Structures are given as structure tokens and as C-alpha cells.
Amino acid sequence: MDRFSEKISQTGKILFEETKKASKKLAKSIRDFSFLARTLKKKEQFALSLAEQYINEKDKQKLKALLKQQKATIKIKRKGWSFLISGRDLLPRVYFVSPE
């Protein structure tokens, strides 16, 4: 009976680990899905509008979803070389946040 109980114990451990992995994956997908419902902050909206000039509509929608899920950020850098046309020296740069 000792070998039988060891196999049950090992199977239980494996099953527990797999269930734990599956529940973490499910929790992340639920979190990402719920974040899609949030609205963008004013700063994020402004940065996205600057990035619109450089990307197409499909990429804009992907970037908007990544911003809402907090998987990406857009930082605006002022170059300082265009003083006649306002706003043309602001260049957006997308940074992807590494997963936890």
C-alpha cells in the first residue's frame, strides 16, 4: 500500500501545480479583459493622439488596448529643434511593460 499512496501523493501534487498555473493564467486574462473597460487618462489620451500621426488605424487600436491593459506606456520627448511650428518637436515613444 505504501507505493500506492506515494503515487496518489505525487499525482495530487502534479494536479495541484497544474491547477495553480491554470488559475493564474485565467486570473490574468480576466484582469486584462476588465482593464479594457477603463477609460484612458488625459495624459494617455494626449500621447495617443500624438502617436496617431505616425501609426495606422489598426496599430492605433492595438496600442489603445495595450494602454488600457497597462502593458504599454507612451512617453513624449521634446526634441527642441522645431521652434516655428508648435508641437512638431514632440515625439511619442512607446515602451512595452514587461509581464510580471
Biopython code that builds the backbone (N, CA, C, O; Angstrom):
import numpy as np
from Bio.PDB.StructureBuilder import StructureBuilder

atoms = [
    (1, "MET", "N", (0.815, -1.198, 0.000)),
    (1, "MET", "CA", (0.000, 0.000, 0.000)),
    (1, "MET", "C", (0.855, 1.256, 0.000)),
    (1, "MET", "O", (0.382, 2.329, -0.374)),
    (2, "ASP", "N", (2.098, 1.133, 0.412)),
    (2, "ASP", "CA", (2.959, 2.306, 0.528)),
    (2, "ASP", "C", (3.245, 2.919, -0.842)),
    (2, "ASP", "O", (3.205, 4.140, -0.994)),
    (3, "ARG", "N", (3.534, 2.083, -1.837)),
    (3, "ARG", "CA", (3.807, 2.588, -3.192)),
    (3, "ARG", "C", (2.565, 3.239, -3.784)),
    (3, "ARG", "O", (2.650, 4.246, -4.487)),
    (4, "PHE", "N", (1.416, 2.653, -3.491)),
    (4, "PHE", "CA", (0.159, 3.197, -3.998)),
    (4, "PHE", "C", (-0.107, 4.588, -3.419)),
    (4, "PHE", "O", (-0.528, 5.489, -4.145)),
    (5, "SER", "N", (0.130, 4.766, -2.140)),
    (5, "SER", "CA", (-0.103, 6.069, -1.507)),
    (5, "SER", "C", (0.902, 7.108, -2.010)),
    (5, "SER", "O", (0.571, 8.289, -2.111)),
    (6, "GLU", "N", (2.125, 6.678, -2.325)),
    (6, "GLU", "CA", (3.119, 7.604, -2.885)),
    (6, "GLU", "C", (2.683, 8.091, -4.262)),
    (6, "GLU", "O", (2.826, 9.274, -4.571)),
    (7, "LYS", "N", (2.159, 7.202, -5.088)),
    (7, "LYS", "CA", (1.699, 7.589, -6.425)),
    (7, "LYS", "C", (0.524, 8.548, -6.329)),
    (7, "LYS", "O", (0.435, 9.503, -7.101)),
    (8, "ILE", "N", (-0.378, 8.300, -5.386)),
    (8, "ILE", "CA", (-1.511, 9.205, -5.195)),
    (8, "ILE", "C", (-1.007, 10.571, -4.749)),
    (8, "ILE", "O", (-1.498, 11.603, -5.207)),
    (9, "SER", "N", (-0.033, 10.571, -3.863)),
    (9, "SER", "CA", (0.536, 11.829, -3.369)),
    (9, "SER", "C", (1.205, 12.603, -4.506)),
    (9, "SER", "O", (1.023, 13.815, -4.614)),
    (10, "GLN", "N", (1.973, 11.920, -5.348)),
    (10, "GLN", "CA", (2.634, 12.572, -6.483)),
    (10, "GLN", "C", (1.609, 13.097, -7.475)),
    (10, "GLN", "O", (1.749, 14.208, -7.986)),
    (11, "THR", "N", (0.592, 12.313, -7.747)),
    (11, "THR", "CA", (-0.464, 12.742, -8.667)),
    (11, "THR", "C", (-1.183, 13.963, -8.116)),
    (11, "THR", "O", (-1.500, 14.890, -8.861)),
    (12, "GLY", "N", (-1.440, 13.965, -6.826)),
    (12, "GLY", "CA", (-2.085, 15.110, -6.187)),
    (12, "GLY", "C", (-1.242, 16.366, -6.290)),
    (12, "GLY", "O", (-1.771, 17.450, -6.536)),
    (13, "LYS", "N", (0.068, 16.234, -6.103)),
    (13, "LYS", "CA", (0.971, 17.388, -6.210)),
    (13, "LYS", "C", (0.984, 17.938, -7.633)),
    (13, "LYS", "O", (0.927, 19.150, -7.842)),
    (14, "ILE", "N", (1.060, 17.038, -8.601)),
    (14, "ILE", "CA", (1.073, 17.458, -10.007)),
    (14, "ILE", "C", (-0.239, 18.143, -10.361)),
    (14, "ILE", "O", (-0.245, 19.185, -11.016)),
    (15, "LEU", "N", (-1.338, 17.562, -9.931)),
    (15, "LEU", "CA", (-2.652, 18.138, -10.199)),
    (15, "LEU", "C", (-2.788, 19.514, -9.549)),
    (15, "LEU", "O", (-3.337, 20.438, -10.151)),
    (16, "PHE", "N", (-2.293, 19.647, -8.331)),
    (16, "PHE", "CA", (-2.346, 20.932, -7.633)),
    (16, "PHE", "C", (-1.533, 21.990, -8.373)),
    (16, "PHE", "O", (-1.997, 23.119, -8.529)),
    (17, "GLU", "N", (-0.337, 21.649, -8.830)),
    (17, "GLU", "CA", (0.516, 22.602, -9.555)),
    (17, "GLU", "C", (-0.130, 23.030, -10.873)),
    (17, "GLU", "O", (-0.107, 24.211, -11.221)),
    (18, "GLU", "N", (-0.702, 22.085, -11.600)),
    (18, "GLU", "CA", (-1.351, 22.414, -12.874)),
    (18, "GLU", "C", (-2.582, 23.294, -12.654)),
    (18, "GLU", "O", (-2.842, 24.213, -13.430)),
    (19, "THR", "N", (-3.331, 23.008, -11.599)),
    (19, "THR", "CA", (-4.498, 23.834, -11.272)),
    (19, "THR", "C", (-4.065, 25.239, -10.896)),
    (19, "THR", "O", (-4.719, 26.215, -11.263)),
    (20, "LYS", "N", (-2.981, 25.340, -10.176)),
    (20, "LYS", "CA", (-2.441, 26.643, -9.768)),
    (20, "LYS", "C", (-2.025, 27.461, -10.991)),
    (20, "LYS", "O", (-2.320, 28.654, -11.072)),
    (21, "LYS", "N", (-1.338, 26.819, -11.942)),
    (21, "LYS", "CA", (-0.925, 27.504, -13.171)),
    (21, "LYS", "C", (-2.135, 27.969, -13.971)),
    (21, "LYS", "O", (-2.168, 29.097, -14.463)),
    (22, "ALA", "N", (-3.130, 27.091, -14.096)),
    (22, "ALA", "CA", (-4.327, 27.433, -14.873)),
    (22, "ALA", "C", (-5.097, 28.578, -14.226)),
    (22, "ALA", "O", (-5.618, 29.446, -14.927)),
    (23, "SER", "N", (-5.175, 28.590, -12.907)),
    (23, "SER", "CA", (-5.911, 29.666, -12.232)),
    (23, "SER", "C", (-5.185, 31.002, -12.372)),
    (23, "SER", "O", (-5.834, 32.040, -12.503)),
    (24, "LYS", "N", (-3.848, 30.996, -12.347)),
    (24, "LYS", "CA", (-3.090, 32.239, -12.555)),
    (24, "LYS", "C", (-3.305, 32.771, -13.969)),
    (24, "LYS", "O", (-3.477, 33.974, -14.169)),
    (25, "LYS", "N", (-3.294, 31.871, -14.938)),
    (25, "LYS", "CA", (-3.500, 32.273, -16.329)),
    (25, "LYS", "C", (-4.900, 32.844, -16.519)),
    (25, "LYS", "O", (-5.072, 33.851, -17.205)),
    (26, "LEU", "N", (-5.889, 32.214, -15.921)),
    (26, "LEU", "CA", (-7.264, 32.687, -16.008)),
    (26, "LEU", "C", (-7.415, 34.048, -15.328)),
    (26, "LEU", "O", (-8.108, 34.926, -15.841)),
    (27, "ALA", "N", (-6.773, 34.222, -14.183)),
    (27, "ALA", "CA", (-6.855, 35.500, -13.465)),
    (27, "ALA", "C", (-6.247, 36.628, -14.289)),
    (27, "ALA", "O", (-6.782, 37.736, -14.312)),
    (28, "LYS", "N", (-5.129, 36.356, -14.966)),
    (28, "LYS", "CA", (-4.506, 37.384, -15.809)),
    (28, "LYS", "C", (-5.404, 37.757, -16.980)),
    (28, "LYS", "O", (-5.528, 38.934, -17.319)),
    (29, "SER", "N", (-6.028, 36.765, -17.597)),
    (29, "SER", "CA", (-6.892, 37.072, -18.741)),
    (29, "SER", "C", (-8.137, 37.832, -18.298)),
    (29, "SER", "O", (-8.605, 38.716, -19.015)),
    (30, "ILE", "N", (-8.678, 37.504, -17.131)),
    (30, "ILE", "CA", (-9.835, 38.248, -16.613)),
    (30, "ILE", "C", (-9.432, 39.675, -16.284)),
    (30, "ILE", "O", (-10.182, 40.612, -16.558)),
    (31, "ARG", "N", (-8.247, 39.850, -15.696)),
    (31, "ARG", "CA", (-7.761, 41.188, -15.363)),
    (31, "ARG", "C", (-7.569, 42.020, -16.630)),
    (31, "ARG", "O", (-7.973, 43.182, -16.681)),
    (32, "ASP", "N", (-6.954, 41.426, -17.648)),
    (32, "ASP", "CA", (-6.742, 42.146, -18.905)),
    (32, "ASP", "C", (-8.066, 42.529, -19.547)),
    (32, "ASP", "O", (-8.214, 43.633, -20.069)),
    (33, "PHE", "N", (-9.024, 41.615, -19.506)),
    (33, "PHE", "CA", (-10.327, 41.889, -20.101)),
    (33, "PHE", "C", (-11.050, 43.002, -19.346)),
    (33, "PHE", "O", (-11.701, 43.850, -19.957)),
    (34, "SER", "N", (-10.936, 42.999, -18.025)),
    (34, "SER", "CA", (-11.620, 44.040, -17.246)),
    (34, "SER", "C", (-10.941, 45.393, -17.421)),
    (34, "SER", "O", (-11.608, 46.426, -17.360)),
    (35, "PHE", "N", (-9.631, 45.407, -17.636)),
    (35, "PHE", "CA", (-8.931, 46.675, -17.869)),
    (35, "PHE", "C", (-9.346, 47.314, -19.191)),
    (35, "PHE", "O", (-9.241, 48.532, -19.339)),
    (36, "LEU", "N", (-9.815, 46.523, -20.151)),
    (36, "LEU", "CA", (-10.247, 47.085, -21.428)),
    (36, "LEU", "C", (-11.443, 48.013, -21.266)),
    (36, "LEU", "O", (-11.698, 48.851, -22.131)),
    (37, "ALA", "N", (-12.171, 47.874, -20.177)),
    (37, "ALA", "CA", (-13.354, 48.707, -19.954)),
    (37, "ALA", "C", (-13.002, 50.085, -19.390)),
    (37, "ALA", "O", (-13.835, 50.992, -19.421)),
    (38, "ARG", "N", (-11.798, 50.251, -18.882)),
    (38, "ARG", "CA", (-11.452, 51.535, -18.272)),
    (38, "ARG", "C", (-11.201, 52.591, -19.341)),
    (38, "ARG", "O", (-10.853, 52.273, -20.479)),
    (39, "THR", "N", (-11.383, 53.851, -18.957)),
    (39, "THR", "CA", (-11.126, 54.950, -19.886)),
    (39, "THR", "C", (-9.681, 55.401, -19.734)),
    (39, "THR", "O", (-9.064, 55.227, -18.684)),
    (40, "LEU", "N", (-9.163, 55.977, -20.793)),
    (40, "LEU", "CA", (-7.794, 56.472, -20.749)),
    (40, "LEU", "C", (-7.732, 57.784, -19.978)),
    (40, "LEU", "O", (-8.676, 58.574, -19.993)),
    (41, "LYS", "N", (-6.613, 58.001, -19.307)),
    (41, "LYS", "CA", (-6.397, 59.266, -18.605)),
    (41, "LYS", "C", (-6.110, 60.344, -19.643)),
    (41, "LYS", "O", (-5.800, 60.036, -20.794)),
    (42, "LYS", "N", (-6.214, 61.606, -19.237)),
    (42, "LYS", "CA", (-5.996, 62.707, -20.181)),
    (42, "LYS", "C", (-4.586, 62.670, -20.761)),
    (42, "LYS", "O", (-4.387, 62.923, -21.949)),
    (43, "LYS", "N", (-3.623, 62.356, -19.924)),
    (43, "LYS", "CA", (-2.233, 62.290, -20.388)),
    (43, "LYS", "C", (-2.053, 61.172, -21.422)),
    (43, "LYS", "O", (-1.372, 61.355, -22.431)),
    (44, "GLU", "N", (-2.665, 60.023, -21.163)),
    (44, "GLU", "CA", (-2.586, 58.899, -22.101)),
    (44, "GLU", "C", (-3.306, 59.231, -23.406)),
    (44, "GLU", "O", (-2.840, 58.874, -24.488)),
    (45, "GLN", "N", (-4.444, 59.917, -23.298)),
    (45, "GLN", "CA", (-5.210, 60.306, -24.487)),
    (45, "GLN", "C", (-4.397, 61.264, -25.354)),
    (45, "GLN", "O", (-4.378, 61.138, -26.578)),
    (46, "PHE", "N", (-3.727, 62.224, -24.713)),
    (46, "PHE", "CA", (-2.905, 63.185, -25.448)),
    (46, "PHE", "C", (-1.735, 62.483, -26.138)),
    (46, "PHE", "O", (-1.438, 62.755, -27.301)),
    (47, "ALA", "N", (-1.083, 61.588, -25.422)),
    (47, "ALA", "CA", (0.044, 60.856, -26.000)),
    (47, "ALA", "C", (-0.412, 59.980, -27.167)),
    (47, "ALA", "O", (0.293, 59.855, -28.168)),
    (48, "LEU", "N", (-1.584, 59.381, -27.034)),
    (48, "LEU", "CA", (-2.118, 58.553, -28.121)),
    (48, "LEU", "C", (-2.449, 59.405, -29.336)),
    (48, "LEU", "O", (-2.240, 58.974, -30.470)),
    (49, "SER", "N", (-2.964, 60.610, -29.113)),
    (49, "SER", "CA", (-3.279, 61.486, -30.247)),
    (49, "SER", "C", (-2.004, 61.928, -30.966)),
    (49, "SER", "O", (-2.018, 62.113, -32.183)),
    (50, "LEU", "N", (-0.911, 62.097, -30.234)),
    (50, "LEU", "CA", (0.366, 62.412, -30.888)),
    (50, "LEU", "C", (0.892, 61.208, -31.674)),
    (50, "LEU", "O", (1.453, 61.364, -32.758)),
    (51, "ALA", "N", (0.709, 60.028, -31.129)),
    (51, "ALA", "CA", (1.190, 58.819, -31.803)),
    (51, "ALA", "C", (0.363, 58.498, -33.042)),
    (51, "ALA", "O", (0.843, 57.811, -33.944)),
    (52, "GLU", "N", (-0.885, 58.990, -33.097)),
    (52, "GLU", "CA", (-1.755, 58.744, -34.255)),
    (52, "GLU", "C", (-1.129, 59.215, -35.558)),
    (52, "GLU", "O", (-1.373, 58.628, -36.612)),
    (53, "GLN", "N", (-0.335, 60.258, -35.494)),
    (53, "GLN", "CA", (0.278, 60.825, -36.694)),
    (53, "GLN", "C", (1.264, 59.861, -37.341)),
    (53, "GLN", "O", (1.547, 59.966, -38.535)),
    (54, "TYR", "N", (1.784, 58.928, -36.561)),
    (54, "TYR", "CA", (2.853, 58.058, -37.043)),
    (54, "TYR", "C", (2.424, 56.608, -37.264)),
    (54, "TYR", "O", (3.193, 55.819, -37.814)),
    (55, "ILE", "N", (1.205, 56.241, -36.843)),
    (55, "ILE", "CA", (0.769, 54.848, -36.978)),
    (55, "ILE", "C", (-0.573, 54.785, -37.707)),
    (55, "ILE", "O", (-1.303, 55.774, -37.775)),
    (56, "ASN", "N", (-0.881, 53.617, -38.246)),
    (56, "ASN", "CA", (-2.165, 53.453, -38.942)),
    (56, "ASN", "C", (-3.279, 53.102, -37.947)),
    (56, "ASN", "O", (-3.023, 52.926, -36.756)),
    (57, "GLU", "N", (-4.499, 53.005, -38.442)),
    (57, "GLU", "CA", (-5.674, 52.813, -37.578)),
    (57, "GLU", "C", (-5.631, 51.477, -36.829)),
    (57, "GLU", "O", (-5.998, 51.408, -35.656)),
    (58, "LYS", "N", (-5.182, 50.421, -37.510)),
    (58, "LYS", "CA", (-5.129, 49.100, -36.883)),
    (58, "LYS", "C", (-4.150, 49.096, -35.708)),
    (58, "LYS", "O", (-4.452, 48.568, -34.638)),
    (59, "ASP", "N", (-2.976, 49.691, -35.921)),
    (59, "ASP", "CA", (-1.984, 49.764, -34.851)),
    (59, "ASP", "C", (-2.446, 50.675, -33.719)),
    (59, "ASP", "O", (-2.109, 50.458, -32.555)),
    (60, "LYS", "N", (-3.224, 51.698, -34.076)),
    (60, "LYS", "CA", (-3.746, 52.602, -33.047)),
    (60, "LYS", "C", (-4.677, 51.852, -32.100)),
    (60, "LYS", "O", (-4.615, 52.043, -30.885)),
    (61, "GLN", "N", (-5.537, 51.001, -32.648)),
    (61, "GLN", "CA", (-6.461, 50.231, -31.817)),
    (61, "GLN", "C", (-5.706, 49.243, -30.919)),
    (61, "GLN", "O", (-6.067, 49.051, -29.757)),
    (62, "LYS", "N", (-4.656, 48.618, -31.467)),
    (62, "LYS", "CA", (-3.844, 47.700, -30.663)),
    (62, "LYS", "C", (-3.147, 48.448, -29.531)),
    (62, "LYS", "O", (-3.108, 47.980, -28.393)),
    (63, "LEU", "N", (-2.599, 49.617, -29.858)),
    (63, "LEU", "CA", (-1.897, 50.414, -28.858)),
    (63, "LEU", "C", (-2.853, 50.910, -27.781)),
    (63, "LEU", "O", (-2.500, 50.957, -26.603)),
    (64, "LYS", "N", (-4.051, 51.275, -28.184)),
    (64, "LYS", "CA", (-5.057, 51.736, -27.219)),
    (64, "LYS", "C", (-5.403, 50.611, -26.244)),
    (64, "LYS", "O", (-5.532, 50.847, -25.042)),
    (65, "ALA", "N", (-5.553, 49.395, -26.758)),
    (65, "ALA", "CA", (-5.849, 48.251, -25.886)),
    (65, "ALA", "C", (-4.683, 47.977, -24.939)),
    (65, "ALA", "O", (-4.897, 47.680, -23.764)),
    (66, "LEU", "N", (-3.455, 48.074, -25.440)),
    (66, "LEU", "CA", (-2.290, 47.852, -24.584)),
    (66, "LEU", "C", (-2.177, 48.924, -23.505)),
    (66, "LEU", "O", (-1.783, 48.634, -22.375)),
    (67, "LEU", "N", (-2.525, 50.164, -23.855)),
    (67, "LEU", "CA", (-2.508, 51.235, -22.859)),
    (67, "LEU", "C", (-3.544, 50.988, -21.768)),
    (67, "LEU", "O", (-3.268, 51.180, -20.584)),
    (68, "LYS", "N", (-4.728, 50.565, -22.174)),
    (68, "LYS", "CA", (-5.783, 50.304, -21.198)),
    (68, "LYS", "C", (-5.418, 49.147, -20.276)),
    (68, "LYS", "O", (-5.752, 49.167, -19.091)),
    (69, "GLN", "N", (-4.740, 48.149, -20.810)),
    (69, "GLN", "CA", (-4.342, 46.993, -20.010)),
    (69, "GLN", "C", (-3.058, 47.253, -19.227)),
    (69, "GLN", "O", (-2.586, 46.381, -18.497)),
    (70, "GLN", "N", (-2.502, 48.434, -19.375)),
    (70, "GLN", "CA", (-1.265, 48.845, -18.709)),
    (70, "GLN", "C", (-0.090, 47.943, -19.087)),
    (70, "GLN", "O", (0.777, 47.650, -18.264)),
    (71, "LYS", "N", (-0.081, 47.509, -20.351)),
    (71, "LYS", "CA", (1.020, 46.713, -20.878)),
    (71, "LYS", "C", (1.985, 47.565, -21.692)),
    (71, "LYS", "O", (3.039, 47.092, -22.116)),
    (72, "ALA", "N", (1.613, 48.830, -21.910)),
    (72, "ALA", "CA", (2.467, 49.752, -22.657)),
    (72, "ALA", "C", (2.261, 51.160, -22.113)),
    (72, "ALA", "O", (1.210, 51.489, -21.564)),
    (73, "THR", "N", (3.287, 51.977, -22.280)),
    (73, "THR", "CA", (3.186, 53.393, -21.932)),
    (73, "THR", "C", (3.746, 54.197, -23.093)),
    (73, "THR", "O", (4.578, 53.710, -23.859)),
    (74, "ILE", "N", (3.283, 55.423, -23.212)),
    (74, "ILE", "CA", (3.799, 56.322, -24.238)),
    (74, "ILE", "C", (4.439, 57.496, -23.525)),
    (74, "ILE", "O", (3.798, 58.178, -22.726)),
    (75, "LYS", "N", (5.698, 57.723, -23.818)),
    (75, "LYS", "CA", (6.389, 58.876, -23.251)),
    (75, "LYS", "C", (6.660, 59.858, -24.376)),
    (75, "LYS", "O", (7.034, 59.470, -25.483)),
    (76, "ILE", "N", (6.465, 61.130, -24.080)),
    (76, "ILE", "CA", (6.642, 62.180, -25.081)),
    (76, "ILE", "C", (7.974, 62.861, -24.821)),
    (76, "ILE", "O", (8.272, 63.274, -23.701)),
    (77, "LYS", "N", (8.764, 62.968, -25.873)),
    (77, "LYS", "CA", (10.072, 63.595, -25.747)),
    (77, "LYS", "C", (10.096, 64.858, -26.596)),
    (77, "LYS", "O", (9.715, 64.838, -27.766)),
    (78, "ARG", "N", (10.537, 65.934, -26.007)),
    (78, "ARG", "CA", (10.661, 67.200, -26.719)),
    (78, "ARG", "C", (12.073, 67.282, -27.307)),
    (78, "ARG", "O", (13.069, 67.206, -26.587)),
    (79, "LYS", "N", (12.131, 67.439, -28.624)),
    (79, "LYS", "CA", (13.426, 67.495, -29.299)),
    (79, "LYS", "C", (14.039, 68.889, -29.261)),
    (79, "LYS", "O", (15.254, 69.033, -29.133)),
    (80, "GLY", "N", (13.192, 69.921, -29.373)),
    (80, "GLY", "CA", (13.707, 71.280, -29.279)),
    (80, "GLY", "C", (14.266, 71.837, -30.575)),
    (80, "GLY", "O", (14.890, 72.898, -30.558)),
    (81, "TRP", "N", (14.065, 71.160, -31.699)),
    (81, "TRP", "CA", (14.638, 71.657, -32.948)),
    (81, "TRP", "C", (13.627, 72.347, -33.834)),
    (81, "TRP", "O", (14.027, 72.919, -34.849)),
    (82, "SER", "N", (12.344, 72.332, -33.521)),
    (82, "SER", "CA", (11.351, 72.996, -34.356)),
    (82, "SER", "C", (10.661, 74.069, -33.529)),
    (82, "SER", "O", (9.745, 73.769, -32.762)),
    (83, "PHE", "N", (11.087, 75.309, -33.676)),
    (83, "PHE", "CA", (10.515, 76.372, -32.860)),
    (83, "PHE", "C", (9.461, 77.174, -33.609)),
    (83, "PHE", "O", (8.735, 77.946, -32.983)),
    (84, "LEU", "N", (9.348, 77.020, -34.929)),
    (84, "LEU", "CA", (8.365, 77.776, -35.690)),
    (84, "LEU", "C", (6.989, 77.106, -35.702)),
    (84, "LEU", "O", (5.965, 77.788, -35.656)),
    (85, "ILE", "N", (6.966, 75.799, -35.762)),
    (85, "ILE", "CA", (5.703, 75.065, -35.806)),
    (85, "ILE", "C", (5.493, 74.440, -34.425)),
    (85, "ILE", "O", (6.260, 73.577, -33.997)),
    (86, "SER", "N", (4.455, 74.883, -33.747)),
    (86, "SER", "CA", (4.254, 74.399, -32.376)),
    (86, "SER", "C", (3.831, 72.935, -32.368)),
    (86, "SER", "O", (3.027, 72.507, -33.196)),
    (87, "GLY", "N", (4.366, 72.191, -31.447)),
    (87, "GLY", "CA", (4.000, 70.787, -31.286)),
    (87, "GLY", "C", (4.739, 69.824, -32.185)),
    (87, "GLY", "O", (4.614, 68.614, -31.999)),
    (88, "ARG", "N", (5.499, 70.300, -33.148)),
    (88, "ARG", "CA", (6.189, 69.390, -34.065)),
    (88, "ARG", "C", (7.476, 68.830, -33.468)),
    (88, "ARG", "O", (8.058, 67.890, -34.009)),
    (89, "ASP", "N", (7.914, 69.405, -32.361)),
    (89, "ASP", "CA", (9.126, 68.872, -31.749)),
    (89, "ASP", "C", (8.806, 67.838, -30.664)),
    (89, "ASP", "O", (9.710, 67.366, -29.974)),
    (90, "LEU", "N", (7.532, 67.488, -30.512)),
    (90, "LEU", "CA", (7.124, 66.465, -29.554)),
    (90, "LEU", "C", (7.021, 65.124, -30.276)),
    (90, "LEU", "O", (6.211, 64.960, -31.189)),
    (91, "LEU", "N", (7.838, 64.184, -29.864)),
    (91, "LEU", "CA", (7.827, 62.860, -30.492)),
    (91, "LEU", "C", (7.417, 61.805, -29.466)),
    (91, "LEU", "O", (8.038, 61.693, -28.409)),
    (92, "PRO", "N", (6.375, 61.031, -29.772)),
    (92, "PRO", "CA", (5.960, 59.974, -28.845)),
    (92, "PRO", "C", (6.823, 58.725, -29.013)),
    (92, "PRO", "O", (7.263, 58.397, -30.115)),
    (93, "ARG", "N", (7.051, 58.045, -27.908)),
    (93, "ARG", "CA", (7.792, 56.788, -27.952)),
    (93, "ARG", "C", (7.046, 55.770, -27.103)),
    (93, "ARG", "O", (6.675, 56.051, -25.964)),
    (94, "VAL", "N", (6.831, 54.600, -27.658)),
    (94, "VAL", "CA", (6.070, 53.556, -26.969)),
    (94, "VAL", "C", (7.040, 52.640, -26.234)),
    (94, "VAL", "O", (8.015, 52.153, -26.807)),
    (95, "TYR", "N", (6.755, 52.417, -24.963)),
    (95, "TYR", "CA", (7.518, 51.479, -24.144)),
    (95, "TYR", "C", (6.585, 50.350, -23.731)),
    (95, "TYR", "O", (5.500, 50.599, -23.205)),
    (96, "PHE", "N", (7.000, 49.123, -23.964)),
    (96, "PHE", "CA", (6.194, 47.976, -23.571)),
    (96, "PHE", "C", (6.632, 47.528, -22.183)),
    (96, "PHE", "O", (7.822, 47.367, -21.914)),
    (97, "VAL", "N", (5.660, 47.332, -21.316)),
    (97, "VAL", "CA", (5.924, 46.925, -19.943)),
    (97, "VAL", "C", (6.086, 45.413, -19.921)),
    (97, "VAL", "O", (5.249, 44.682, -20.451)),
    (98, "SER", "N", (7.162, 44.953, -19.309)),
    (98, "SER", "CA", (7.390, 43.510, -19.269)),
    (98, "SER", "C", (6.384, 42.850, -18.328)),
    (98, "SER", "O", (6.050, 43.415, -17.286)),
    (99, "PRO", "N", (5.902, 41.667, -18.683)),
    (99, "PRO", "CA", (4.921, 40.985, -17.830)),
    (99, "PRO", "C", (5.534, 40.587, -16.498)),
    (99, "PRO", "O", (6.743, 40.391, -16.375)),
    (100, "GLU", "N", (4.667, 40.475, -15.515)),
    (100, "GLU", "CA", (5.112, 40.157, -14.151)),
    (100, "GLU", "C", (5.539, 38.730, -14.005)),
    (100, "GLU", "O", (5.938, 38.313, -12.918)),
]
sb = StructureBuilder()
sb.init_structure("model")
sb.init_model(0)
sb.init_chain("A")
sb.init_seg("    ")
for serial, (resi, resn, name, xyz) in enumerate(atoms, 1):
    if name == "N":
        sb.init_residue(resn, " ", resi, " ")
    sb.init_atom(name, np.array(xyz, "f"), 0.0, 1.0, " ", f" {name:<3s}", serial, name[0])
structure = sb.get_structure()
